[in-house]
């Protein structure tokens, strides 16, 4: 795990892995759903996703900051339910055009 500044003084984000793809670095964030009641399976009311949303917002600021070489976010999860939920939350929080991919890795 690496701690990377977001561009806002004093604010950082934890990145699980950074890889080089094409001409930019890619930030990887793992969100595994082990417990059937975990938020990443959609088991929580919509208002309880604030912690996830804040984390996505920090990743968005990091990737959008001009001094940062990161150009894409990859969210990794282990259930199909989690893929759908994370795709929906990422698009809602980061916007439809933000460079984010959700990968299923059981």
Residue pairs with C-beta under 8 A, 6 or more apart in sequence:
1 14
1 15
1 16
2 14
2 15
2 18
3 12
3 13
3 14
3 15
4 12
4 13
4 15
4 27
4 62
4 68
4 70
5 11
5 12
5 62
5 65
5 68
6 12
6 13
6 58
6 61
6 62
6 65
7 61
7 62
7 64
7 65
7 67
7 68
8 61
11 58
11 61
12 58
13 55
13 58
13 59
13 61
13 62
15 27
15 28
15 29
15 59
15 62
16 28
16 29
16 30
16 76
17 27
17 28
18 25
18 26
18 27
18 28
18 70
19 25
19 26
19 28
20 26
21 72
22 71
23 71
24 69
24 70
24 71
24 72
25 69
25 70
25 71
26 70
26 71
26 72
26 73
26 74
27 59
27 62
27 63
27 70
27 72
27 73
27 74
28 73
28 74
28 76
29 55
29 59
29 73
29 74
29 75
29 76
30 75
30 76
30 77
31 40
31 52
31 75
31 76
31 77
31 82
31 86
32 40
32 76
32 77
32 78
32 82
33 40
33 41
33 77
33 78
33 79
33 81
33 82
34 78
36 43
37 43
37 44
39 48
39 49
39 52
40 52
40 77
40 79
40 81
40 82
40 85
40 86
41 79
41 81
41 82
41 85
42 81
42 84
42 85
49 89
52 89
53 89
53 93
56 89
56 90
56 93
56 94
57 93
57 94
59 73
59 94
60 73
60 93
60 94
60 98
62 68
62 70
63 70
63 71
63 72
63 73
63 98
63 99
71 99
72 99
72 100
72 101
73 90
73 94
73 98
73 99
73 100
73 101
74 100
74 101
74 102
74 103
75 86
75 90
75 100
75 101
75 102
75 103
76 102
76 103
76 105
77 83
77 86
77 102
77 103
77 104
77 105
78 104
78 105
78 106
79 104
79 106
80 104
83 102
83 103
83 104
86 102
87 102
90 98
90 100
90 102
91 98
91 100
94 100
